[in-house]
Amino acid sequence: MTVESGSGFAVVILAAGHGTRMKSSLPKMLHPAAGRPLLEHVLRAVRPLEPVRTLVVVGHRAERLRERFAGAGVSFVVQERQLGTGDALRAALPALAGYDGDIMVLTGDSPLLTTETLAALRQGHRQSGAGMTLLSYLVEDPAGLGRVVRDESGRMLRIVEEKDASEAERDINEINPGLFIFDSHVVELAKRLTNDNAQGEYYVTDLPGLYLEAGLSTNIVVGQDETGLLVGVNDRAQLASAERILRDRIRRRWLAEGVTMLAPEQTFIDDTVELARDVVLEPGVVLRGTVRLAEGVTVGAYSVLEDVVIGPGEVIAPHTLRCGRDAAAD
């Protein structure tokens, strides 16, 4: 498949890691948060921007991701050996041969990313005329994250990973979660990446320094969404944090759309659920999968509904358990 150049952009999503800290037989990118796999949240944030092509770099248990996202409008590239994020990007670039437009690089374990933030990254890049633009966040606790080092005038000097950072650099609270947009120079500059660092890996975060060495300008867009609260999901504790933040977002969205929740903090709604206005959810309600509730539905306390469609005005008794898949099986 060829990619046309022009005003559009291509996307490369890095999703090849082993996810060993998850301690699971399920690939990390397939772990669900608020009813969707981690990678699906990223794909849904990207899709409204209509990239000319979306590549997903896979490695560990690649067949599972291919199967799950078959028909999702993405192409898969295999990173044969997991030698770092820079190596993953280099594995993807041959699939974009002949394309000379911008390339947005994202990580597949960033479920809090929003379309609005990615649009701001792209717009900031285009307006700046820079060779590359990175997304940064100001965080209270930057532990474990790459720091954005600026000069006295505020211009970026480099990104330094924590294990390679000096004591002064570790005090910086501006971080980069590995999210960028590059112009076509990235194809040649990526070849210059080295693994001369504490991890012995090729870092995509070294590319800003290579752009500057080549005399090309760089730009920074500071993110305003909640990704700064959880840059990536690497273990079960972070997965639980992602779940909490995503479900808070979902509740706020439906409250704003005219849904009543008698105890929002005790109401759990998957991201795949659709609710009409004047739906009433009593305390302890759990809505999973492809639930569709029509206008005026009331769901009684501590009910669990999964993959069901409920018609207008219906009242679901408290403590109801209803699963559409079970009904279909009967």
C-alpha positions in Angstrom: 0.0 0.0 0.0 1.4 3.4 -1.0 1.0 6.6 1.0 0.3 9.9 -0.7 2.1 13.0 0.4 0.3 16.3 0.9 -1.2 18.2 3.8 -2.1 15.0 5.7 0.0 13.1 8.1 0.8 9.4 8.9 0.7 7.9 12.4 3.1 5.3 13.9 1.9 3.7 17.2 4.6 1.9 19.2 3.0 -1.3 20.7 5.7 -3.9 20.6 6.8 -4.1 24.2 6.6 -7.3 26.3 4.7 -5.7 29.1 6.5 -7.9 31.7 5.4 -5.8 34.6 1.8 -6.6 33.9 2.6 -10.2 34.8 0.0 -11.5 32.5 -0.5 -14.0 29.6 -2.5 -11.3 27.9 -0.5 -8.8 25.8 -0.4 -5.4 27.6 -2.1 -3.5 24.7 -5.1 -5.8 25.0 -5.7 -5.2 28.7 -9.0 -3.5 29.0 -9.6 -0.1 30.7 -13.2 1.1 30.9 -14.3 -1.6 28.5 -11.8 -1.1 25.7 -8.2 -2.4 25.2 -5.5 0.1 25.9 -4.5 0.3 22.2 -8.1 0.9 21.1 -8.3 4.1 23.2 -5.3 5.5 21.3 -6.7 4.5 18.0 -10.0 6.2 18.8 -8.2 9.4 19.7 -6.3 9.3 16.4 -9.2 8.3 14.1 -11.1 11.7 13.9 -8.0 13.4 12.7 -8.1 11.2 9.5 -4.4 10.3 9.1 -3.4 9.1 5.6 -2.2 5.9 7.2 -1.9 4.4 10.7 0.9 1.9 11.4 1.0 -0.2 14.6 4.4 -1.6 15.5 4.0 -5.0 17.2 6.4 -7.6 18.5 5.4 -9.7 21.5 2.4 -11.9 20.6 1.9 -9.9 17.5 -0.8 -12.3 16.3 -3.1 -11.5 19.2 -3.1 -7.8 18.3 -3.5 -8.5 14.6 -6.5 -10.7 15.3 -8.1 -8.2 17.8 -7.7 -5.2 15.5 -8.4 -6.9 12.1 -10.6 -4.5 10.2 -9.6 -1.5 12.3 -8.1 0.3 9.3 -4.5 0.0 10.5 -1.4 -1.7 9.1 1.0 -3.8 11.3 4.8 -3.7 11.3 6.8 -6.2 13.2 9.8 -5.1 15.4 11.8 -8.3 15.4 13.9 -7.5 18.4 12.7 -5.1 21.1 15.7 -2.7 21.2 13.9 0.4 22.3 11.4 2.9 20.9 13.8 4.4 18.4 14.4 0.9 17.0 10.6 0.4 16.8 10.2 3.6 14.8 13.0 2.6 12.4 11.2 -0.7 11.9 8.1 1.2 10.8 9.7 3.7 8.4 10.3 1.3 5.5 6.5 0.9 5.3 6.3 4.6 4.6 8.7 4.5 1.7 8.0 7.3 -0.8 6.0 9.3 1.7 7.5 12.7 2.6 4.8 14.2 4.9 4.7 14.5 8.6 4.7 11.4 10.9 3.1 11.4 14.3 4.6 8.9 16.7 2.5 7.7 19.7 2.7 5.0 22.3 0.0 2.4 22.4 -0.2 2.3 26.2 -1.5 5.9 26.6 -5.2 5.5 27.0 -5.8 9.0 28.4 -4.8 10.7 25.2 -7.5 12.8 23.6 -8.3 13.8 20.1 -8.2 17.4 21.1 -4.6 17.1 22.4 -3.4 15.3 19.3 -5.1 18.0 17.1 -3.3 20.7 19.2 0.0 18.8 18.7 -0.5 18.7 14.9 -1.7 22.3 14.7 1.2 23.6 16.8 3.7 21.7 14.6 2.2 23.1 11.4 2.0 26.7 12.7 5.6 26.6 14.0 7.2 25.5 10.8 9.5 23.4 13.0 11.2 20.2 11.8 9.7 18.3 14.8 7.3 19.0 17.7 7.0 17.1 20.9 4.2 16.9 23.4 5.1 17.7 27.0 3.4 17.7 30.3 4.1 19.5 33.6 3.7 17.0 36.4 4.0 17.0 40.1 6.0 13.7 40.2 8.2 13.1 37.2 9.8 10.0 38.6 10.7 7.4 35.9 10.0 9.8 33.0 12.1 11.6 30.4 12.8 15.2 31.3 12.5 18.1 28.8 15.7 20.2 29.2 15.4 23.8 28.0 17.9 26.7 27.9 17.4 30.0 29.7 15.3 31.4 26.9 13.0 28.4 27.1 14.2 26.7 23.9 14.5 22.9 24.1 18.0 21.5 24.3 17.2 17.8 24.6 15.2 15.1 26.3 17.0 13.1 28.9 15.8 9.8 30.3 15.8 9.5 34.0 18.5 6.9 34.2 20.8 9.2 32.2 19.8 12.4 33.9 21.9 14.4 36.3 20.6 15.3 39.8 19.6 18.8 38.6 17.9 17.3 35.5 15.9 15.0 37.7 14.4 18.0 39.4 12.8 19.1 36.2 9.0 18.6 36.2 8.4 18.9 32.5 8.3 15.5 30.9 7.8 14.0 27.5 5.7 10.8 27.2 7.2 9.8 23.9 4.7 11.6 21.7 6.0 13.5 18.7 5.3 14.7 15.2 8.2 14.7 12.8 8.8 16.0 9.3 10.4 13.8 6.6 14.0 14.4 8.0 13.2 11.8 10.6 13.9 9.0 8.0 17.6 9.9 7.8 18.0 11.1 11.4 16.6 7.9 12.8 19.5 6.1 11.2 21.8 8.1 13.5 20.3 6.9 16.7 22.7 5.1 19.0 22.3 2.9 22.1 25.0 4.6 24.1 22.9 5.0 27.3 22.2 3.3 30.6 19.5 1.0 29.0 21.5 0.1 25.9 18.5 0.9 23.8 17.7 3.2 20.9 15.5 6.0 22.2 13.0 7.9 20.0 13.5 10.7 22.6 17.0 11.2 21.2 15.6 12.5 17.9 15.0 16.1 19.1 18.7 16.4 19.9 19.6 15.0 16.4 17.2 17.6 14.8 19.0 20.4 16.6 22.4 19.0 15.7 21.3 19.0 12.0 20.3 22.7 12.3 16.6 22.0 12.2 14.2 23.8 14.5 12.1 22.1 17.2 8.9 23.0 19.0 7.0 22.0 22.1 3.3 21.8 22.7 2.3 21.5 26.4 -0.6 19.0 26.8 -3.6 20.0 28.8 -5.5 16.7 29.1 -5.1 14.1 31.8 -2.4 12.1 30.2 0.0 14.0 32.4 -1.5 12.1 35.4 -0.7 8.8 33.8 1.8 8.9 30.9 1.7 5.2 30.2 0.3 1.9 31.6 3.1 -0.4 32.7 1.7 -2.4 35.6 -1.6 -3.3 37.3 -1.5 -0.3 39.6 -1.3 2.0 36.6 -4.0 0.1 34.9 -6.2 0.7 37.9 -5.4 4.4 37.8 -6.3 4.6 34.1 -9.5 2.8 34.8 -10.5 5.3 37.5 -9.6 8.4 35.3 -11.4 7.0 32.2 -14.5 6.1 34.2 -14.6 9.6 35.8 -14.5 11.1 32.2 -17.3 8.8 31.1 -19.5 9.8 34.1 -18.9 13.5 33.5 -19.8 13.1 29.8 -23.1 11.4 30.5 -24.1 13.8 33.3 -23.5 16.6 30.9 -25.8 14.8 28.3 -28.7 14.7 30.7 -28.3 11.4 32.5 -29.1 11.2 36.2 -26.8 9.3 38.5 -27.9 9.2 42.1 -24.4 8.2 43.3 -21.9 8.8 40.4 -19.0 7.5 42.4 -20.8 4.2 42.7 -21.8 4.0 39.0 -19.6 2.1 36.5 -20.2 2.7 32.8 -18.0 1.2 30.0 -16.8 3.5 27.2 -18.9 1.3 24.8 -22.2 2.2 26.4 -24.8 4.6 24.9 -27.3 6.4 27.0 -30.2 8.7 26.1 -31.3 11.7 28.1 -33.4 11.3 31.2 -31.9 7.9 31.9 -31.7 7.4 35.7 -29.0 5.2 37.2 -29.4 4.3 40.9 -26.4 3.5 43.1 -24.2 0.6 42.3 -25.3 0.2 38.7 -22.8 -1.5 36.3 -23.2 -1.1 32.6 -20.8 -3.3 30.4 -20.3 -3.9 26.8 -22.7 -2.7 24.1 -25.5 -1.5 26.4 -28.0 0.9 24.9 -30.5 2.6 27.2 -33.3 4.6 25.5 -34.8 7.8 26.9 -36.4 7.6 30.3 -35.0 4.2 31.4 -34.5 3.7 35.1 -32.0 1.1 36.3 -32.5 0.0 39.8 -29.7 -0.1 42.4 -26.9 -2.7 42.1 -28.1 -4.0 38.7 -25.6 -5.3 36.2 -26.5 -5.0 32.5 -24.2 -6.3 29.7 -24.7 -6.2 25.9 -28.5 -5.4 26.1 -30.8 -2.8 24.5 -33.5 -1.4 26.8 -36.5 0.4 25.3 -37.9 3.9 26.2 -39.3 4.3 29.8 -38.5 0.8 31.0 -37.8 0.3 34.7 -35.2 -2.3 35.6 -35.7 -3.7 39.1 -32.9 -3.4 41.7 -30.4 -6.2 41.7 -31.1 -7.3 38.1 -28.5 -9.2 36.2 -29.2 -9.2 32.5 -26.7 -10.2 29.8 -27.6 -10.1 26.1 -25.1 -12.8 25.2 -26.6 -15.2 27.7 -30.1 -14.5 26.2 -28.8 -15.1 22.7 -27.2 -18.4 23.8 -30.6 -19.6 25.2 
